[in-house]
Amino acid sequence: MKMRSAKILEDVRLVLFLLFFALTVFLNLTCSEEDNPLTDPACGSGHVSWYEKAGVCRDEANNQVVPNKCCGR
């Protein structure tokens, strides 16, 4: 009986992993470029950092201030 319940538990874990993997792939495929704020030309190079002390978002390429939405704020 122990072997049977262990096999069932292993099968359930495998099915749950496959469902999680399929959901992850589905979500990645349904995301569009428009969902990414870094594709906006106002965000500069796209490599941005949030400076907590100043409360601004800066483009790391040229250190210019860019809109806060580029840093997800």
C-alpha positions as CSV (number, residue, x, y, z in Angstrom):
1,M,0.0,0.0,0.0
2,K,2.9,2.4,0.8
3,M,4.3,1.9,-2.7
4,R,1.0,2.7,-4.3
5,S,0.4,5.9,-2.4
6,A,4.0,7.0,-3.1
7,K,3.5,6.4,-6.8
8,I,0.2,8.4,-6.7
9,L,1.9,11.3,-4.9
10,E,4.7,11.3,-7.4
11,D,2.2,11.4,-10.3
12,V,0.3,14.3,-8.7
13,R,3.6,16.2,-8.3
14,L,4.5,15.6,-11.9
15,V,1.0,16.8,-13.1
16,L,1.2,19.9,-11.0
17,F,4.6,20.8,-12.3
18,L,3.5,20.3,-15.9
19,L,0.5,22.6,-15.3
20,F,2.7,25.2,-13.7
21,F,5.1,25.0,-16.6
22,A,2.3,25.2,-19.2
23,L,0.8,28.3,-17.4
24,T,4.2,30.0,-17.4
25,V,4.8,29.4,-21.1
26,F,1.3,30.6,-21.9
27,L,1.7,33.8,-19.9
28,N,5.1,34.5,-21.6
29,L,3.6,34.0,-25.0
30,T,0.6,36.3,-24.4
31,C,2.7,39.3,-23.2
32,S,3.1,41.9,-25.9
33,E,5.8,44.5,-26.5
34,E,3.2,47.2,-25.6
35,D,3.1,45.8,-22.1
36,N,6.7,46.7,-21.5
37,P,7.2,50.4,-20.5
38,L,10.9,50.3,-21.4
39,T,10.0,50.1,-25.2
40,D,8.8,53.7,-24.9
41,P,11.3,56.1,-26.5
42,A,11.0,58.4,-23.5
43,C,12.8,55.7,-21.5
44,G,16.1,56.3,-23.3
45,S,18.3,53.2,-23.6
46,G,16.0,51.0,-21.6
47,H,18.6,50.4,-18.9
48,V,17.2,52.5,-16.0
49,S,17.7,52.7,-12.3
50,W,15.6,54.2,-9.5
51,Y,17.4,56.6,-7.3
52,E,15.7,56.5,-4.0
53,K,17.3,59.6,-2.4
54,A,16.3,61.9,-5.3
55,G,13.1,60.0,-6.1
56,V,13.8,59.9,-9.8
57,C,14.3,57.4,-12.5
58,R,17.6,57.8,-14.5
59,D,18.8,56.3,-17.8
60,E,22.1,54.5,-17.0
61,A,23.6,55.2,-20.4
62,N,23.6,59.0,-20.1
63,N,22.4,59.6,-16.5
64,Q,19.4,61.7,-17.7
65,V,16.1,61.7,-15.8
66,V,13.4,59.7,-17.5
67,P,9.7,59.3,-16.6
68,N,9.0,57.3,-13.4
69,K,7.0,54.8,-15.4
70,C,10.2,53.6,-16.9
71,C,11.3,52.3,-13.5
72,G,7.9,50.8,-12.8
73,R,6.8,53.6,-10.4
